[in-house]
Amino acid sequence: MQGEIKNKSGFTFPDEIVSTHYCGRLPSGFSLHLNKEGTVNCSPELGPSLYTAHLPEVLDWLHQLERPLPLEKEPCTIPVLLFDDMLSFDRLLFHYDGTPASAKLIKNFVDLFEENIGESKATIISPAFIPKSKQREEQEIVQLLASKTAETSFIKFNFNRIGDFWSYAVKHKCTLLVTTKNYQSDLAKVLFHFYKGGMWYNKLSFYLSF
């Protein structure tokens, strides 16, 4: 294997398939820039704000291994965006599970991509039961996305596997699934199993963060 990007948090991909971006808020038109294989350098002195990689290249690399071990390691602290055929913000699917990590993830996503989601249609999937202590936070997430996107819907499903979210995203032609890195290992197994199969949807990208 050639050179790798490594850090103390365990992020290990071949460096030739990863782009590093240095913006606290990514500029409008980021998807067009990314699809041309560019890197955005707003404030490199502040360190990376996002890693991006072409999903087919990542999965082709992983399929050279017996198991997707690199994605099963402890996730890195920097957000990772894996895009397939092309990155599109048209239909966003947010996974809110009632945990602080999930709420923080969505707020940070909005901060990072606010200039790119004004015309997006967003769907938030939340568990059917949320404790009263979390209901205010849940409503704040809904209101935040409603204020930043063109259309926001909020639905309740008792999904407990990342494969459920992936199946929903494929069925409803979502273009970006936003979920926490706590599900990175499970997502890796789903992608590893279904890649290039009959259910594969090449317009779906994945944003993973804490």
Secondary structure, DSSP 8 states (H G I E B T S, - for coil): ---EE--TT---EEGGGEEEEB-SS--TTHHHHHHTT---BS-GGG--SEEEEEHHHHHHHHTTSSS-HHHHS---SS-EEEESS----SEEEEE--SSHHHHHHHHHHHHHHGGG-TT-EEEEEE-S---HHHHHHHHHHHHHHHHHSSEEEEEE----SHHHHHHHHHHTT-SEEEEEGGGHHHHHHHHHHHTTSTT--TT-EEEEE-
